[in-house]
Each structure stands twice: as structure tokens, then as C-alpha cells.
Amino acid sequence: MIMRSKTLFTIPIIFAFAFTLSISVYSQKSTVVSGIVTTYNSFPLNNVLIKSHNTGVTKQSDSLGHFTINCGKNDILLFSASGFDDKSVRIRKSQDISINLVYSNNQTSFNDAISDNHISADDLQKGINRYGLKGVKDYSRYTSIFQLINTEISNVKVVGTSVLTKKVQSFSLTSQVMYVVDDIVIMDISTILPSEVKSIKYVDGVGAAVYGSNGANGVIVITLKR
């Protein structure tokens, strides 16, 4: 009877010890990470989903972009928000981190980011206007549209305010290329500022056939920022 009592008394002690040990082991393997999520390194992002790869724990950033999450040591945190590229960060210890998410610049990115309350339309537009878009070159260093064309497009030559094809055209009396800006044929591009240009390319041959005989010397196709 006495031995049984000792056994019953020992079981809770063993259980308590095992529980304490498990907490200790968990605490040694876990860490707390806090920080801020922004875009364009300036504007805080709200409701960004932060997920621990190892534990599956998820948190969201607040309206100021701040977050705190418990995760495993040597864990990977995944940051995701509609309209922005996902980002993964490896965590090695407790730390404060700053995460910058890149605006995706897809067809629905702007509306997705706004409708999911990640950022205001005004702030996102300010970021785009100030820092540009992913995959869009910055042409603002050029002083004129003709300097831009002369430097960026090797298939043509610029003479004053004229852009001429370098190819010999047997059936054309002129080597002047055609200009198409935002899908509209125009005669004069001199008023276009390089900083307004989103993309520019030169097409000829089969690519220019859709523009008819006027595109025989090739076409400078310009898309402007909106």
C-alpha cells in the first residue's frame, strides 16, 4: 500500500518535469521576430500576411506596417500581399527586420493592392510616380526624346528631329520611320518628355506590316506612363 502511494505521488512529478522540459526545448527552438513591411522603402503596408514556414504560424501587419511573430530558429518567413511580389526571409535569431515588397505591376496589381487595404491609392500612386515600376526603364536622364532614341535603339539614326531607318529601302523615297504613340499614329514626337516614356521599341518587316505601306521604313512604338 505504501509503495503504491509513492508511485501515485511520483507520476505527477514526472509529468510536470516532462512538461517543463518540453517548454524548455520549445523555447530554445523558437524566437520572436518583429519589424515593418513597406513598399518603395517608404510606404507602410497593411494586412500583409506573414507566415512561418516551420511552424505554420501566421500574423498580419498593422496599418503602420508593424508585425510581431513567433517562429522557429533558422525558420523562413513568407511575406505576401495582393498586388506585390512575395518575399521569403530566413530567420536565424530574434531580430527586428525591415521588409520591402516590390509592386508587381501586373494588369490587376493596383486594384488588388487597394481593394485588400494594403495601401491607399494616393500612396501607391505617389510611389509609382516617384520611383517607377518594375520592368520599366527610367529614361529621365535623357534631355529629349531624340537623344533617348539615338541611345536606346540601334536600328535607326537620328538626324536633328528626324528618325531614319538604317536599312536601304528600294520602294521608299524617304527613310523616315513611322511614329506610333499609345496605338495612335502621330507625325511629331518632339513634345514627348523622356520621363513620360514607359517603353519604346523599333519594329520593322513583318512586325511593321500591320501599319501598311507607311510602316515600310519601320515603326517607333512608344507607350507612355499613365
C-alpha positions, 0 to 999 in steps of 0.5 A: 500500500505504501509503495503504491502511494509513492508511485501515485505521488511520483507520476505527477512529478514526472509529468510536470518535469516532462512538461517543463522540459518540453517548454524548455526545448520549445523555447530554445527552438523558437524566437520572436521576430518583429519589424515593418513591411513597406513598399518603395522603402517608404510606404507602410503596408497593411494586412500583409500576411506573414507566415512561418514556414516551420511552424505554420504560424501566421500574423498580419501587419498593422496599418503602420506596417508593424508585425510581431511573430513567433517562429522557429530558429533558422525558420523562413518567413513568407511575406505576401500581399495582393498586388506585390511580389512575395518575399521569403526571409530566413530567420536565424535569431530574434531580430527586428527586420525591415521588409520591402515588397516590390509592386508587381505591376501586373494588369490587376496589381493596383486594384488588388493592392487597394481593394485588400487595404494594403495601401491607399491609392494616393500612396501607391500612386505617389510611389509609382510616380516617384520611383517607377515600376518594375520592368520599366526603364527610367529614361529621365536622364535623357534631355529629349526624346531624340537623344533617348532614341539615338541611345536606346535603339540601334536600328535607326539614326537620328538626324536633328528631329528626324528618325531614319531607318538604317536599312536601304529601302528600294520602294521608299523615297524617304527613310523616315520611320513611322511614329506610333504613340499609345496605338495612335499614329502621330507625325511629331514626337518632339513634345514627348518628355523622356520621363513620360516614356514607359517603353519604346521599341523599333519594329520593322518587316513583318512586325511593321506590316500591320501599319501598311505601306507607311510602316515600310521604313519601320515603326517607333512604338512608344507607350507612355506612363499613365 
